[in-house]
Amino acid sequence: MKLQADRGNAAIEFIVVAVFLLIPICYSSIACASTVNEYLIVNSAARNGAREFVLQADETSARAAALAQVRQQLAHGNLGNTTYSIQITCTEHPCFMPDGFVTLQVKGQRKFSVPLLGSVHIPISATQTLAIDALR
């Protein structure tokens, strides 16, 4: 037999559980999904920038085209106020020597505000290395 004093306790317990467990879990899963999305965008930008680099005829136009490609993809990704550094390195000098490699690296840090913990910085980076073809 249920006592009148116990009426409504289940609703109060559910609210407490929802506030202290479900809301942080939902927030954490959204933050995790957002970080994975940003990593995929940065990885795709690095891959397409390296491809754009090796398709050009000379090093000057290749650097400009690769940087433009990476910046365009990062801009289309709506990544907020995260700033990224883009670095292009070659194993051979000049860059377009046959059998050389070009590496494009995109680095940044994502800042999340976590309730009760403050801000958390998550490093996000992607590196892509492609070979310069021997038939240049």
Phi and psi in radians as a Rosetta constraint file:
Dihedral C 1 N 2 CA 2 C 2 CIRCULARHARMONIC -1.577 0.35
Dihedral N 2 CA 2 C 2 N 3 CIRCULARHARMONIC 2.338 0.35
Dihedral C 2 N 3 CA 3 C 3 CIRCULARHARMONIC -1.449 0.35
Dihedral N 3 CA 3 C 3 N 4 CIRCULARHARMONIC 2.645 0.35
Dihedral C 3 N 4 CA 4 C 4 CIRCULARHARMONIC -1.148 0.35
Dihedral N 4 CA 4 C 4 N 5 CIRCULARHARMONIC -0.477 0.35
Dihedral C 4 N 5 CA 5 C 5 CIRCULARHARMONIC -1.252 0.35
Dihedral N 5 CA 5 C 5 N 6 CIRCULARHARMONIC -0.372 0.35
Dihedral C 5 N 6 CA 6 C 6 CIRCULARHARMONIC -1.526 0.35
Dihedral N 6 CA 6 C 6 N 7 CIRCULARHARMONIC -0.059 0.35
Dihedral C 6 N 7 CA 7 C 7 CIRCULARHARMONIC -1.138 0.35
Dihedral N 7 CA 7 C 7 N 8 CIRCULARHARMONIC 2.296 0.35
Dihedral C 7 N 8 CA 8 C 8 CIRCULARHARMONIC 1.551 0.35
Dihedral N 8 CA 8 C 8 N 9 CIRCULARHARMONIC -0.095 0.35
Dihedral C 8 N 9 CA 9 C 9 CIRCULARHARMONIC -1.143 0.35
Dihedral N 9 CA 9 C 9 N 10 CIRCULARHARMONIC -0.639 0.35
Dihedral C 9 N 10 CA 10 C 10 CIRCULARHARMONIC -1.098 0.35
Dihedral N 10 CA 10 C 10 N 11 CIRCULARHARMONIC -0.692 0.35
Dihedral C 10 N 11 CA 11 C 11 CIRCULARHARMONIC -1.157 0.35
Dihedral N 11 CA 11 C 11 N 12 CIRCULARHARMONIC -0.716 0.35
Dihedral C 11 N 12 CA 12 C 12 CIRCULARHARMONIC -1.146 0.35
Dihedral N 12 CA 12 C 12 N 13 CIRCULARHARMONIC -0.753 0.35
Dihedral C 12 N 13 CA 13 C 13 CIRCULARHARMONIC -1.116 0.35
Dihedral N 13 CA 13 C 13 N 14 CIRCULARHARMONIC -0.685 0.35
Dihedral C 13 N 14 CA 14 C 14 CIRCULARHARMONIC -1.130 0.35
Dihedral N 14 CA 14 C 14 N 15 CIRCULARHARMONIC -0.722 0.35
Dihedral C 14 N 15 CA 15 C 15 CIRCULARHARMONIC -1.093 0.35
Dihedral N 15 CA 15 C 15 N 16 CIRCULARHARMONIC -0.739 0.35
Dihedral C 15 N 16 CA 16 C 16 CIRCULARHARMONIC -1.109 0.35
Dihedral N 16 CA 16 C 16 N 17 CIRCULARHARMONIC -0.782 0.35
Dihedral C 16 N 17 CA 17 C 17 CIRCULARHARMONIC -1.108 0.35
Dihedral N 17 CA 17 C 17 N 18 CIRCULARHARMONIC -0.734 0.35
Dihedral C 17 N 18 CA 18 C 18 CIRCULARHARMONIC -1.098 0.35
Dihedral N 18 CA 18 C 18 N 19 CIRCULARHARMONIC -0.754 0.35
Dihedral C 18 N 19 CA 19 C 19 CIRCULARHARMONIC -1.208 0.35
Dihedral N 19 CA 19 C 19 N 20 CIRCULARHARMONIC -0.792 0.35
Dihedral C 19 N 20 CA 20 C 20 CIRCULARHARMONIC -1.562 0.35
Dihedral N 20 CA 20 C 20 N 21 CIRCULARHARMONIC -0.285 0.35
Dihedral C 20 N 21 CA 21 C 21 CIRCULARHARMONIC -2.091 0.35
Dihedral N 21 CA 21 C 21 N 22 CIRCULARHARMONIC -0.893 0.35
Dihedral C 21 N 22 CA 22 C 22 CIRCULARHARMONIC -1.243 0.35
Dihedral N 22 CA 22 C 22 N 23 CIRCULARHARMONIC -0.707 0.35
Dihedral C 22 N 23 CA 23 C 23 CIRCULARHARMONIC -1.135 0.35
Dihedral N 23 CA 23 C 23 N 24 CIRCULARHARMONIC -0.839 0.35
Dihedral C 23 N 24 CA 24 C 24 CIRCULARHARMONIC -1.083 0.35
Dihedral N 24 CA 24 C 24 N 25 CIRCULARHARMONIC -0.619 0.35
Dihedral C 24 N 25 CA 25 C 25 CIRCULARHARMONIC -1.155 0.35
Dihedral N 25 CA 25 C 25 N 26 CIRCULARHARMONIC -0.759 0.35
Dihedral C 25 N 26 CA 26 C 26 CIRCULARHARMONIC -1.105 0.35
Dihedral N 26 CA 26 C 26 N 27 CIRCULARHARMONIC -0.767 0.35
Dihedral C 26 N 27 CA 27 C 27 CIRCULARHARMONIC -1.093 0.35
Dihedral N 27 CA 27 C 27 N 28 CIRCULARHARMONIC -0.751 0.35
Dihedral C 27 N 28 CA 28 C 28 CIRCULARHARMONIC -1.133 0.35
Dihedral N 28 CA 28 C 28 N 29 CIRCULARHARMONIC -0.704 0.35
Dihedral C 28 N 29 CA 29 C 29 CIRCULARHARMONIC -1.199 0.35
Dihedral N 29 CA 29 C 29 N 30 CIRCULARHARMONIC -0.621 0.35
Dihedral C 29 N 30 CA 30 C 30 CIRCULARHARMONIC -1.164 0.35
Dihedral N 30 CA 30 C 30 N 31 CIRCULARHARMONIC -0.736 0.35
Dihedral C 30 N 31 CA 31 C 31 CIRCULARHARMONIC -1.124 0.35
Dihedral N 31 CA 31 C 31 N 32 CIRCULARHARMONIC -0.689 0.35
Dihedral C 31 N 32 CA 32 C 32 CIRCULARHARMONIC -1.133 0.35
Dihedral N 32 CA 32 C 32 N 33 CIRCULARHARMONIC -0.787 0.35
Dihedral C 32 N 33 CA 33 C 33 CIRCULARHARMONIC -1.113 0.35
Dihedral N 33 CA 33 C 33 N 34 CIRCULARHARMONIC -0.667 0.35
Dihedral C 33 N 34 CA 34 C 34 CIRCULARHARMONIC -1.137 0.35
Dihedral N 34 CA 34 C 34 N 35 CIRCULARHARMONIC -0.679 0.35
Dihedral C 34 N 35 CA 35 C 35 CIRCULARHARMONIC -1.173 0.35
Dihedral N 35 CA 35 C 35 N 36 CIRCULARHARMONIC -0.733 0.35
Dihedral C 35 N 36 CA 36 C 36 CIRCULARHARMONIC -1.105 0.35
Dihedral N 36 CA 36 C 36 N 37 CIRCULARHARMONIC -0.724 0.35
Dihedral C 36 N 37 CA 37 C 37 CIRCULARHARMONIC -1.067 0.35
Dihedral N 37 CA 37 C 37 N 38 CIRCULARHARMONIC -0.770 0.35
Dihedral C 37 N 38 CA 38 C 38 CIRCULARHARMONIC -1.132 0.35
Dihedral N 38 CA 38 C 38 N 39 CIRCULARHARMONIC -0.699 0.35
Dihedral C 38 N 39 CA 39 C 39 CIRCULARHARMONIC -1.068 0.35
Dihedral N 39 CA 39 C 39 N 40 CIRCULARHARMONIC -0.743 0.35
Dihedral C 39 N 40 CA 40 C 40 CIRCULARHARMONIC -1.112 0.35
Dihedral N 40 CA 40 C 40 N 41 CIRCULARHARMONIC -0.674 0.35
Dihedral C 40 N 41 CA 41 C 41 CIRCULARHARMONIC -1.153 0.35
Dihedral N 41 CA 41 C 41 N 42 CIRCULARHARMONIC -0.775 0.35
Dihedral C 41 N 42 CA 42 C 42 CIRCULARHARMONIC -1.157 0.35
Dihedral N 42 CA 42 C 42 N 43 CIRCULARHARMONIC -0.702 0.35
Dihedral C 42 N 43 CA 43 C 43 CIRCULARHARMONIC -1.107 0.35
Dihedral N 43 CA 43 C 43 N 44 CIRCULARHARMONIC -0.761 0.35
Dihedral C 43 N 44 CA 44 C 44 CIRCULARHARMONIC -1.133 0.35
Dihedral N 44 CA 44 C 44 N 45 CIRCULARHARMONIC -0.684 0.35
Dihedral C 44 N 45 CA 45 C 45 CIRCULARHARMONIC -1.123 0.35
Dihedral N 45 CA 45 C 45 N 46 CIRCULARHARMONIC -0.721 0.35
Dihedral C 45 N 46 CA 46 C 46 CIRCULARHARMONIC -1.143 0.35
Dihedral N 46 CA 46 C 46 N 47 CIRCULARHARMONIC -0.747 0.35
Dihedral C 46 N 47 CA 47 C 47 CIRCULARHARMONIC -1.108 0.35
Dihedral N 47 CA 47 C 47 N 48 CIRCULARHARMONIC -0.824 0.35
Dihedral C 47 N 48 CA 48 C 48 CIRCULARHARMONIC -1.234 0.35
Dihedral N 48 CA 48 C 48 N 49 CIRCULARHARMONIC -0.558 0.35
Dihedral C 48 N 49 CA 49 C 49 CIRCULARHARMONIC -1.142 0.35
Dihedral N 49 CA 49 C 49 N 50 CIRCULARHARMONIC -0.729 0.35
Dihedral C 49 N 50 CA 50 C 50 CIRCULARHARMONIC -1.157 0.35
Dihedral N 50 CA 50 C 50 N 51 CIRCULARHARMONIC -0.689 0.35
Dihedral C 50 N 51 CA 51 C 51 CIRCULARHARMONIC -1.099 0.35
Dihedral N 51 CA 51 C 51 N 52 CIRCULARHARMONIC -0.751 0.35
Dihedral C 51 N 52 CA 52 C 52 CIRCULARHARMONIC -1.095 0.35
Dihedral N 52 CA 52 C 52 N 53 CIRCULARHARMONIC -0.639 0.35
Dihedral C 52 N 53 CA 53 C 53 CIRCULARHARMONIC -1.080 0.35
Dihedral N 53 CA 53 C 53 N 54 CIRCULARHARMONIC -0.855 0.35
Dihedral C 53 N 54 CA 54 C 54 CIRCULARHARMONIC -1.303 0.35
Dihedral N 54 CA 54 C 54 N 55 CIRCULARHARMONIC -0.234 0.35
Dihedral C 54 N 55 CA 55 C 55 CIRCULARHARMONIC -1.470 0.35
Dihedral N 55 CA 55 C 55 N 56 CIRCULARHARMONIC -0.235 0.35
Dihedral C 55 N 56 CA 56 C 56 CIRCULARHARMONIC -1.425 0.35
Dihedral N 56 CA 56 C 56 N 57 CIRCULARHARMONIC 2.908 0.35
Dihedral C 56 N 57 CA 57 C 57 CIRCULARHARMONIC -1.520 0.35
Dihedral N 57 CA 57 C 57 N 58 CIRCULARHARMONIC -0.565 0.35
Dihedral C 57 N 58 CA 58 C 58 CIRCULARHARMONIC -2.413 0.35
Dihedral N 58 CA 58 C 58 N 59 CIRCULARHARMONIC 2.906 0.35
Dihedral C 58 N 59 CA 59 C 59 CIRCULARHARMONIC -1.176 0.35
Dihedral N 59 CA 59 C 59 N 60 CIRCULARHARMONIC -0.670 0.35
Dihedral C 59 N 60 CA 60 C 60 CIRCULARHARMONIC -1.110 0.35
Dihedral N 60 CA 60 C 60 N 61 CIRCULARHARMONIC -0.868 0.35
Dihedral C 60 N 61 CA 61 C 61 CIRCULARHARMONIC -1.211 0.35
Dihedral N 61 CA 61 C 61 N 62 CIRCULARHARMONIC -0.512 0.35
Dihedral C 61 N 62 CA 62 C 62 CIRCULARHARMONIC -1.172 0.35
Dihedral N 62 CA 62 C 62 N 63 CIRCULARHARMONIC -0.773 0.35
Dihedral C 62 N 63 CA 63 C 63 CIRCULARHARMONIC -1.098 0.35
Dihedral N 63 CA 63 C 63 N 64 CIRCULARHARMONIC -0.773 0.35
Dihedral C 63 N 64 CA 64 C 64 CIRCULARHARMONIC -1.113 0.35
Dihedral N 64 CA 64 C 64 N 65 CIRCULARHARMONIC -0.759 0.35
Dihedral C 64 N 65 CA 65 C 65 CIRCULARHARMONIC -1.173 0.35
Dihedral N 65 CA 65 C 65 N 66 CIRCULARHARMONIC -0.709 0.35
Dihedral C 65 N 66 CA 66 C 66 CIRCULARHARMONIC -1.148 0.35
Dihedral N 66 CA 66 C 66 N 67 CIRCULARHARMONIC -0.789 0.35
Dihedral C 66 N 67 CA 67 C 67 CIRCULARHARMONIC -1.091 0.35
Dihedral N 67 CA 67 C 67 N 68 CIRCULARHARMONIC -0.730 0.35
Dihedral C 67 N 68 CA 68 C 68 CIRCULARHARMONIC -1.105 0.35
Dihedral N 68 CA 68 C 68 N 69 CIRCULARHARMONIC -0.707 0.35
Dihedral C 68 N 69 CA 69 C 69 CIRCULARHARMONIC -1.115 0.35
Dihedral N 69 CA 69 C 69 N 70 CIRCULARHARMONIC -0.791 0.35
Dihedral C 69 N 70 CA 70 C 70 CIRCULARHARMONIC -1.140 0.35
Dihedral N 70 CA 70 C 70 N 71 CIRCULARHARMONIC -0.812 0.35
Dihedral C 70 N 71 CA 71 C 71 CIRCULARHARMONIC -1.084 0.35
Dihedral N 71 CA 71 C 71 N 72 CIRCULARHARMONIC -0.669 0.35
Dihedral C 71 N 72 CA 72 C 72 CIRCULARHARMONIC -1.126 0.35
Dihedral N 72 CA 72 C 72 N 73 CIRCULARHARMONIC -0.776 0.35
Dihedral C 72 N 73 CA 73 C 73 CIRCULARHARMONIC -1.181 0.35
Dihedral N 73 CA 73 C 73 N 74 CIRCULARHARMONIC -0.650 0.35
Dihedral C 73 N 74 CA 74 C 74 CIRCULARHARMONIC -1.173 0.35
Dihedral N 74 CA 74 C 74 N 75 CIRCULARHARMONIC -0.633 0.35
Dihedral C 74 N 75 CA 75 C 75 CIRCULARHARMONIC -1.193 0.35
Dihedral N 75 CA 75 C 75 N 76 CIRCULARHARMONIC -0.688 0.35
Dihedral C 75 N 76 CA 76 C 76 CIRCULARHARMONIC -1.251 0.35
Dihedral N 76 CA 76 C 76 N 77 CIRCULARHARMONIC -0.315 0.35
Dihedral C 76 N 77 CA 77 C 77 CIRCULARHARMONIC -1.378 0.35
Dihedral N 77 CA 77 C 77 N 78 CIRCULARHARMONIC -0.142 0.35
Dihedral C 77 N 78 CA 78 C 78 CIRCULARHARMONIC 0.894 0.35
Dihedral N 78 CA 78 C 78 N 79 CIRCULARHARMONIC 1.011 0.35
Dihedral C 78 N 79 CA 79 C 79 CIRCULARHARMONIC -1.524 0.35
Dihedral N 79 CA 79 C 79 N 80 CIRCULARHARMONIC 0.133 0.35
Dihedral C 79 N 80 CA 80 C 80 CIRCULARHARMONIC 1.344 0.35
Dihedral N 80 CA 80 C 80 N 81 CIRCULARHARMONIC -2.454 0.35
Dihedral C 80 N 81 CA 81 C 81 CIRCULARHARMONIC -1.699 0.35
Dihedral N 81 CA 81 C 81 N 82 CIRCULARHARMONIC 0.340 0.35
Dihedral C 81 N 82 CA 82 C 82 CIRCULARHARMONIC -1.304 0.35
Dihedral N 82 CA 82 C 82 N 83 CIRCULARHARMONIC 2.240 0.35
Dihedral C 82 N 83 CA 83 C 83 CIRCULARHARMONIC -1.775 0.35
Dihedral N 83 CA 83 C 83 N 84 CIRCULARHARMONIC 2.492 0.35
Dihedral C 83 N 84 CA 84 C 84 CIRCULARHARMONIC -2.131 0.35
Dihedral N 84 CA 84 C 84 N 85 CIRCULARHARMONIC 2.541 0.35
Dihedral C 84 N 85 CA 85 C 85 CIRCULARHARMONIC -1.799 0.35
Dihedral N 85 CA 85 C 85 N 86 CIRCULARHARMONIC 2.464 0.35
Dihedral C 85 N 86 CA 86 C 86 CIRCULARHARMONIC -2.097 0.35
Dihedral N 86 CA 86 C 86 N 87 CIRCULARHARMONIC 2.199 0.35
Dihedral C 86 N 87 CA 87 C 87 CIRCULARHARMONIC -2.231 0.35
Dihedral N 87 CA 87 C 87 N 88 CIRCULARHARMONIC 2.281 0.35
Dihedral C 87 N 88 CA 88 C 88 CIRCULARHARMONIC -2.068 0.35
Dihedral N 88 CA 88 C 88 N 89 CIRCULARHARMONIC 2.181 0.35
Dihedral C 88 N 89 CA 89 C 89 CIRCULARHARMONIC -2.248 0.35
Dihedral N 89 CA 89 C 89 N 90 CIRCULARHARMONIC 2.634 0.35
Dihedral C 89 N 90 CA 90 C 90 CIRCULARHARMONIC -2.159 0.35
Dihedral N 90 CA 90 C 90 N 91 CIRCULARHARMONIC 2.582 0.35
Dihedral C 90 N 91 CA 91 C 91 CIRCULARHARMONIC -1.419 0.35
Dihedral N 91 CA 91 C 91 N 92 CIRCULARHARMONIC -0.480 0.35
Dihedral C 91 N 92 CA 92 C 92 CIRCULARHARMONIC -1.980 0.35
Dihedral N 92 CA 92 C 92 N 93 CIRCULARHARMONIC 2.677 0.35
Dihedral C 92 N 93 CA 93 C 93 CIRCULARHARMONIC -2.243 0.35
Dihedral N 93 CA 93 C 93 N 94 CIRCULARHARMONIC 2.075 0.35
Dihedral C 93 N 94 CA 94 C 94 CIRCULARHARMONIC -1.207 0.35
Dihedral N 94 CA 94 C 94 N 95 CIRCULARHARMONIC 2.891 0.35
Dihedral C 94 N 95 CA 95 C 95 CIRCULARHARMONIC -1.091 0.35
Dihedral N 95 CA 95 C 95 N 96 CIRCULARHARMONIC -0.562 0.35
Dihedral C 95 N 96 CA 96 C 96 CIRCULARHARMONIC -1.619 0.35
Dihedral N 96 CA 96 C 96 N 97 CIRCULARHARMONIC 0.572 0.35
Dihedral C 96 N 97 CA 97 C 97 CIRCULARHARMONIC -1.307 0.35
Dihedral N 97 CA 97 C 97 N 98 CIRCULARHARMONIC 2.411 0.35
Dihedral C 97 N 98 CA 98 C 98 CIRCULARHARMONIC -1.000 0.35
Dihedral N 98 CA 98 C 98 N 99 CIRCULARHARMONIC 2.533 0.35
Dihedral C 98 N 99 CA 99 C 99 CIRCULARHARMONIC 1.148 0.35
Dihedral N 99 CA 99 C 99 N 100 CIRCULARHARMONIC 0.273 0.35
Dihedral C 99 N 100 CA 100 C 100 CIRCULARHARMONIC -1.530 0.35
Dihedral N 100 CA 100 C 100 N 101 CIRCULARHARMONIC 3.021 0.35
Dihedral C 100 N 101 CA 101 C 101 CIRCULARHARMONIC -2.234 0.35
Dihedral N 101 CA 101 C 101 N 102 CIRCULARHARMONIC 2.543 0.35
Dihedral C 101 N 102 CA 102 C 102 CIRCULARHARMONIC -2.079 0.35
Dihedral N 102 CA 102 C 102 N 103 CIRCULARHARMONIC 2.374 0.35
Dihedral C 102 N 103 CA 103 C 103 CIRCULARHARMONIC -2.119 0.35
Dihedral N 103 CA 103 C 103 N 104 CIRCULARHARMONIC 2.226 0.35
Dihedral C 103 N 104 CA 104 C 104 CIRCULARHARMONIC -2.013 0.35
Dihedral N 104 CA 104 C 104 N 105 CIRCULARHARMONIC 2.204 0.35
Dihedral C 104 N 105 CA 105 C 105 CIRCULARHARMONIC -2.169 0.35
Dihedral N 105 CA 105 C 105 N 106 CIRCULARHARMONIC 2.314 0.35
Dihedral C 105 N 106 CA 106 C 106 CIRCULARHARMONIC -2.069 0.35
Dihedral N 106 CA 106 C 106 N 107 CIRCULARHARMONIC 2.162 0.35
Dihedral C 106 N 107 CA 107 C 107 CIRCULARHARMONIC -2.246 0.35
Dihedral N 107 CA 107 C 107 N 108 CIRCULARHARMONIC 2.539 0.35
Dihedral C 107 N 108 CA 108 C 108 CIRCULARHARMONIC -2.881 0.35
Dihedral N 108 CA 108 C 108 N 109 CIRCULARHARMONIC 3.081 0.35
Dihedral C 108 N 109 CA 109 C 109 CIRCULARHARMONIC -2.303 0.35
Dihedral N 109 CA 109 C 109 N 110 CIRCULARHARMONIC 2.302 0.35
Dihedral C 109 N 110 CA 110 C 110 CIRCULARHARMONIC -1.723 0.35
Dihedral N 110 CA 110 C 110 N 111 CIRCULARHARMONIC 2.295 0.35
Dihedral C 110 N 111 CA 111 C 111 CIRCULARHARMONIC -1.869 0.35
Dihedral N 111 CA 111 C 111 N 112 CIRCULARHARMONIC 2.204 0.35
Dihedral C 111 N 112 CA 112 C 112 CIRCULARHARMONIC -2.055 0.35
Dihedral N 112 CA 112 C 112 N 113 CIRCULARHARMONIC 2.455 0.35
Dihedral C 112 N 113 CA 113 C 113 CIRCULARHARMONIC -1.675 0.35
Dihedral N 113 CA 113 C 113 N 114 CIRCULARHARMONIC 2.041 0.35
Dihedral C 113 N 114 CA 114 C 114 CIRCULARHARMONIC -1.883 0.35
Dihedral N 114 CA 114 C 114 N 115 CIRCULARHARMONIC 2.158 0.35
Dihedral C 114 N 115 CA 115 C 115 CIRCULARHARMONIC -1.010 0.35
Dihedral N 115 CA 115 C 115 N 116 CIRCULARHARMONIC 2.398 0.35
Dihedral C 115 N 116 CA 116 C 116 CIRCULARHARMONIC 1.259 0.35
Dihedral N 116 CA 116 C 116 N 117 CIRCULARHARMONIC -0.216 0.35
Dihedral C 116 N 117 CA 117 C 117 CIRCULARHARMONIC -1.973 0.35
Dihedral N 117 CA 117 C 117 N 118 CIRCULARHARMONIC -0.247 0.35
Dihedral C 117 N 118 CA 118 C 118 CIRCULARHARMONIC 1.567 0.35
Dihedral N 118 CA 118 C 118 N 119 CIRCULARHARMONIC -2.601 0.35
Dihedral C 118 N 119 CA 119 C 119 CIRCULARHARMONIC -1.725 0.35
Dihedral N 119 CA 119 C 119 N 120 CIRCULARHARMONIC 2.533 0.35
Dihedral C 119 N 120 CA 120 C 120 CIRCULARHARMONIC -2.140 0.35
Dihedral N 120 CA 120 C 120 N 121 CIRCULARHARMONIC 2.293 0.35
Dihedral C 120 N 121 CA 121 C 121 CIRCULARHARMONIC -1.796 0.35
Dihedral N 121 CA 121 C 121 N 122 CIRCULARHARMONIC 2.176 0.35
Dihedral C 121 N 122 CA 122 C 122 CIRCULARHARMONIC -2.001 0.35
Dihedral N 122 CA 122 C 122 N 123 CIRCULARHARMONIC 2.033 0.35
Dihedral C 122 N 123 CA 123 C 123 CIRCULARHARMONIC -1.278 0.35
Dihedral N 123 CA 123 C 123 N 124 CIRCULARHARMONIC 2.362 0.35
Dihedral C 123 N 124 CA 124 C 124 CIRCULARHARMONIC -2.237 0.35
Dihedral N 124 CA 124 C 124 N 125 CIRCULARHARMONIC 2.174 0.35
Dihedral C 124 N 125 CA 125 C 125 CIRCULARHARMONIC -2.580 0.35
Dihedral N 125 CA 125 C 125 N 126 CIRCULARHARMONIC 2.725 0.35
Dihedral C 125 N 126 CA 126 C 126 CIRCULARHARMONIC -2.522 0.35
Dihedral N 126 CA 126 C 126 N 127 CIRCULARHARMONIC 2.488 0.35
Dihedral C 126 N 127 CA 127 C 127 CIRCULARHARMONIC -2.277 0.35
Dihedral N 127 CA 127 C 127 N 128 CIRCULARHARMONIC 2.370 0.35
Dihedral C 127 N 128 CA 128 C 128 CIRCULARHARMONIC -2.298 0.35
Dihedral N 128 CA 128 C 128 N 129 CIRCULARHARMONIC 2.268 0.35
Dihedral C 128 N 129 CA 129 C 129 CIRCULARHARMONIC -2.080 0.35
Dihedral N 129 CA 129 C 129 N 130 CIRCULARHARMONIC 2.254 0.35
Dihedral C 129 N 130 CA 130 C 130 CIRCULARHARMONIC -2.237 0.35
Dihedral N 130 CA 130 C 130 N 131 CIRCULARHARMONIC 2.646 0.35
Dihedral C 130 N 131 CA 131 C 131 CIRCULARHARMONIC -1.536 0.35
Dihedral N 131 CA 131 C 131 N 132 CIRCULARHARMONIC 2.504 0.35
Dihedral C 131 N 132 CA 132 C 132 CIRCULARHARMONIC -1.450 0.35
Dihedral N 132 CA 132 C 132 N 133 CIRCULARHARMONIC 2.219 0.35
Dihedral C 132 N 133 CA 133 C 133 CIRCULARHARMONIC -1.189 0.35
Dihedral N 133 CA 133 C 133 N 134 CIRCULARHARMONIC 2.663 0.35
Dihedral C 133 N 134 CA 134 C 134 CIRCULARHARMONIC -1.377 0.35
Dihedral N 134 CA 134 C 134 N 135 CIRCULARHARMONIC -0.164 0.35
Dihedral C 134 N 135 CA 135 C 135 CIRCULARHARMONIC -1.692 0.35
Dihedral N 135 CA 135 C 135 N 136 CIRCULARHARMONIC 0.549 0.35
